[in-house]
Amino acid sequence: MPTVSVVTLAKGRPAHLRNVLRGLERQTQKPAEFVVAVMQDAPYDLPEVGFPVRQLLVPGTELPLAAARNRGVAASSGDGIAFLDVDCIPTPGFVAEYAQGLSELDGLLMGEVLHLPEHATLGAWDFPDLARVAEKHSDRRGPPASGIEICNDYRCFWSLNFAILRATFEAVGGFDERYTGYGGEDTDFGKMIDRRGIPIAWMKGALAYHQYHPHHMPPIHHLDSVVRNAELFEAKWGYRTMGHWLYAFKVMGLIDDTPDRPIRILRWPDAADLALTGQQSHQPYTNSASVIRALEARAREAEAEPA
């Protein structure tokens, strides 16, 4: 059975990170170590636990997500690497289930994710408490009923909870560090995995609970990096990624994404845009599809109005 290191990217959200560590303390199989790629000026104040914890500073004026994942792998020692976002609490079987999955399939495995409402992790909590209030994301496919199921569309790759063997990660070359800021680096990695003929798969288990935090979806607060990274992806692969976000930006009048031309940012988001896309306190997750439906309904109403 492969050993598994857990790698987390972190900027801010110290309470979220402590909850991740609390989840790792309760594992039925301890991780080889917990590596935190710290995307801020100073490391975190973390409690002592029964396995190694390593923090490494990853510089960058914008979110260096691709570089941070690569540095995290380089600093780890496990045969397998489980990547977990700083807002995701691993359930007790997380490490053991990924170890089992990686022993069965040399590929990219995507564990389960459920989303928590705002107050779920305030104060003392335990896993039965989280299970009672967690919700499935309406826009995301659920896990198979059991075992591992191959995914034939690399665009399904979701980087907040996944695992891969170290040797496979290194053979692919890791994440493309030209991607900076938010968006696109994970889809690019999925594309590289797919091009190599490495399977991408969902699996039952390796569940993580996504902790609430205010967010926007589509991510208009990252408009500039989404545009830049979409153009980088196009230069590399011949077409743009993050099409649903670009479509929403276009309908909102934020960009001109005419094909065969550079994407132009027409204006920056205003208060109304932020209100439309912002996650509300009663929502356990943000939902691009519902925002796009609202935008399309507005457009239809505007077209129907008499001149």
C-alpha positions in Angstrom: 0.0 0.0 0.0 1.5 3.4 -0.9 2.3 6.0 1.7 0.4 9.2 1.2 1.5 12.8 1.9 -1.1 15.5 2.1 -0.4 18.8 0.4 -2.4 21.9 1.1 -2.2 25.4 -0.4 -2.9 28.2 2.0 -3.3 32.0 2.1 -5.1 33.4 5.1 -7.9 31.4 6.6 -6.0 30.1 9.6 -9.2 28.7 11.3 -9.9 26.7 8.1 -6.3 25.3 8.1 -6.5 24.3 11.8 -9.7 22.4 10.9 -7.8 20.6 8.1 -5.2 19.6 10.6 -7.8 18.5 13.1 -9.3 16.2 10.4 -5.8 14.8 9.6 -5.3 14.0 13.3 -8.3 11.7 13.2 -7.2 9.6 10.3 -7.4 5.8 10.5 -4.1 5.9 8.5 -1.8 8.8 9.3 -0.3 10.8 6.4 3.4 10.5 5.7 3.4 14.2 6.4 1.3 17.3 6.0 2.9 19.9 3.7 1.5 23.4 3.7 2.5 25.6 0.7 2.2 29.0 2.3 1.2 31.7 -0.2 1.7 34.6 2.3 4.6 36.3 4.0 4.7 34.3 7.2 4.0 30.7 8.2 1.0 29.7 10.4 1.0 29.0 14.1 -0.1 25.4 14.1 -0.4 22.9 17.0 1.9 19.9 17.4 0.4 16.7 16.0 1.5 13.0 15.7 3.0 13.3 12.2 5.4 15.7 10.5 4.1 19.1 9.4 6.1 21.2 7.0 5.4 24.7 6.0 7.2 26.3 3.0 6.8 29.8 1.8 5.9 30.2 -1.9 6.4 33.8 -3.1 4.2 35.5 -5.6 2.3 38.7 -5.9 -0.7 36.8 -7.2 -1.9 33.4 -6.1 0.9 31.1 -7.3 -1.3 28.0 -7.2 0.5 26.0 -9.8 4.0 26.7 -8.3 2.7 26.0 -4.8 1.4 22.6 -5.8 4.8 21.7 -7.4 6.7 23.0 -4.3 4.5 21.0 -2.1 5.2 17.8 -4.0 8.9 18.5 -4.0 8.9 18.9 -0.2 7.0 15.7 0.5 8.1 12.1 0.8 5.0 9.9 0.2 4.6 7.5 -2.7 1.2 9.2 -3.3 0.2 12.8 -2.9 -3.3 13.9 -1.8 -4.0 17.5 -2.6 -6.5 19.2 -0.4 -7.6 22.9 -0.4 -7.2 24.8 2.8 -11.0 25.0 3.2 -11.5 21.2 3.0 -11.7 19.0 6.1 -10.7 15.4 5.4 -12.9 12.7 6.9 -11.2 9.9 9.0 -10.8 7.5 6.0 -9.4 10.1 3.7 -5.7 9.0 3.6 -6.4 5.2 3.8 -9.0 5.4 1.0 -6.7 7.3 -1.3 -3.9 4.8 -0.5 -6.2 2.0 -1.5 -7.4 3.8 -4.6 -3.8 4.5 -5.7 -2.9 0.9 -5.2 -5.7 -0.1 -7.6 -5.3 2.6 -10.3 -2.3 4.6 -11.4 -4.2 7.7 -12.4 -5.6 10.9 -11.1 -8.3 10.1 -8.4 -11.0 12.6 -7.4 -12.5 12.0 -3.9 -15.9 13.1 -2.7 -16.7 16.7 -1.7 -19.7 17.9 0.3 -20.3 21.6 1.3 -21.0 23.1 4.7 -23.1 26.0 5.7 -21.6 29.1 7.3 -21.8 28.1 11.0 -21.0 24.4 10.7 -17.4 24.6 12.0 -17.8 27.4 14.5 -16.9 26.1 18.0 -16.6 22.4 18.7 -17.6 20.1 15.9 -17.4 16.4 15.1 -17.9 14.5 11.9 -21.5 13.4 12.6 -22.3 17.1 13.1 -20.8 17.9 9.7 -22.5 15.0 8.0 -25.9 16.2 9.1 -25.7 19.6 7.5 -23.4 19.0 4.5 -24.8 19.3 0.9 -23.8 18.1 -2.5 -23.0 20.7 -5.1 -25.8 20.8 -7.6 -23.5 21.5 -10.5 -21.0 18.7 -9.8 -21.3 15.0 -10.5 -21.5 12.7 -7.5 -19.2 9.8 -6.8 -19.8 6.3 -8.1 -21.9 4.0 -5.8 -18.7 2.1 -5.0 -15.1 1.8 -6.1 -13.5 3.8 -8.9 -15.2 5.0 -12.1 -13.2 6.4 -15.1 -14.0 9.9 -16.3 -13.6 10.4 -20.0 -13.7 14.3 -19.9 -10.6 15.9 -18.5 -12.6 19.1 -17.8 -14.3 17.3 -14.9 -11.0 17.5 -13.0 -11.6 19.5 -9.8 -8.4 20.3 -7.9 -9.7 20.9 -4.4 -9.5 17.2 -3.5 -7.5 14.7 -5.6 -4.6 12.3 -5.4 -2.0 11.0 -7.7 1.2 8.8 -7.4 4.3 10.9 -7.1 6.0 9.2 -10.0 3.1 9.9 -12.2 3.0 13.5 -11.2 6.6 13.9 -11.9 6.4 12.1 -15.3 3.7 14.7 -16.4 6.0 17.5 -15.2 3.6 18.9 -12.5 1.5 22.0 -13.0 2.4 24.6 -15.6 3.8 27.5 -13.5 3.1 30.1 -16.1 -0.5 30.1 -14.8 -0.7 32.7 -11.9 -3.7 34.0 -10.1 -7.0 32.1 -10.1 -8.3 29.8 -12.8 -7.1 27.5 -15.6 -4.1 25.8 -14.0 -6.1 22.8 -12.9 -7.8 22.3 -16.3 -4.4 22.6 -18.0 -3.1 19.8 -15.7 -6.1 17.7 -16.5 -5.4 18.2 -20.2 -1.8 17.2 -19.8 -2.8 14.1 -17.8 -5.3 13.2 -20.6 -2.8 13.7 -23.4 -0.4 11.2 -21.6 -3.2 8.6 -21.6 -3.3 8.6 -17.8 -6.8 7.8 -16.5 -8.8 10.4 -14.6 -11.4 8.9 -12.2 -14.0 9.6 -9.6 -13.9 7.4 -6.5 -16.2 6.6 -3.7 -14.6 7.8 -0.4 -11.8 10.1 0.4 -14.5 12.6 1.4 -13.7 16.1 2.3 -16.1 18.7 3.8 -15.7 22.1 2.1 -15.9 24.9 4.7 -17.9 28.0 4.1 -16.3 31.2 3.0 -17.6 34.2 1.1 -16.9 33.8 -2.6 -18.1 34.9 -6.0 -19.1 32.6 -8.8 -18.5 33.1 -11.6 -15.3 34.6 -10.1 -15.6 38.2 -11.2 -13.2 39.1 -8.3 -10.5 37.3 -10.4 -11.5 38.7 -13.7 -8.0 39.7 -14.8 -6.3 36.4 -14.0 -9.2 34.3 -15.5 -8.8 36.3 -18.8 -5.0 36.0 -18.8 -5.0 32.3 -18.0 -7.7 31.6 -20.6 -5.5 33.2 -23.2 -2.5 31.2 -22.0 -4.5 28.0 -22.3 -5.5 29.0 -25.8 -1.9 29.7 -26.8 -0.9 26.3 -25.5 -3.8 24.1 -26.7 -5.6 26.0 -29.5 -8.8 26.9 -27.7 -9.9 28.7 -24.5 -10.9 27.1 -21.3 -13.2 28.4 -18.5 -15.8 29.0 -21.2 -18.8 29.1 -18.9 -17.1 31.9 -16.8 -16.1 33.8 -20.0 -19.7 33.5 -21.2 -21.0 34.9 -18.0 -18.4 37.8 -18.1 -19.6 38.5 -21.6 -23.3 38.6 -20.8 -22.5 40.9 -17.9 -20.7 43.2 -20.3 -17.3 42.8 -18.6 -15.4 41.4 -21.6 -15.3 41.1 -25.3 -14.2 37.6 -26.1 -14.5 37.7 -29.9 -12.9 34.5 -31.3 -9.4 34.9 -32.9 -8.8 38.1 -31.0 -7.3 38.8 -27.6 -10.0 39.0 -24.9 -10.6 42.6 -24.0 -11.7 43.7 -20.5 -14.4 46.3 -21.1 -15.0 47.3 -17.5 -14.4 46.1 -13.9 -17.1 44.6 -11.8 -19.3 47.0 -9.8 -21.4 46.7 -6.7 -24.3 45.2 -8.6 -22.1 42.6 -10.2 -20.7 41.6 -6.9 -24.1 41.4 -5.3 -25.4 39.1 -8.1 -22.4 36.7 -8.0 -21.7 36.7 -4.3 -22.3 33.8 -2.0 -24.9 34.5 0.6 -24.6 33.3 4.2 -27.3 30.8 3.8 -25.7 29.2 0.8 -23.2 26.3 1.4 -21.6 26.9 -2.1 -21.7 29.3 -5.0 -23.4 28.3 -8.2 -22.4 29.7 -11.7 -25.3 28.0 -13.4 -27.9 29.9 -11.4 -26.2 33.2 -12.0 -26.0 32.5 -15.8 -29.7 31.6 -15.8 -30.5 34.9 -14.1 -28.3 36.8 -16.6 -29.9 35.1 -19.6 -33.4 35.9 -18.2 -32.4 39.6 -17.8 -31.2 39.6 -21.4 -34.4 38.1 -22.7 -36.5 40.7 -20.8 -34.4 43.5 -22.1 -34.9 42.2 -25.7 -38.6 42.0 -25.2 -39.0 45.6 -24.0 -40.4 48.0 -26.6 -37.9 50.4 -28.1 
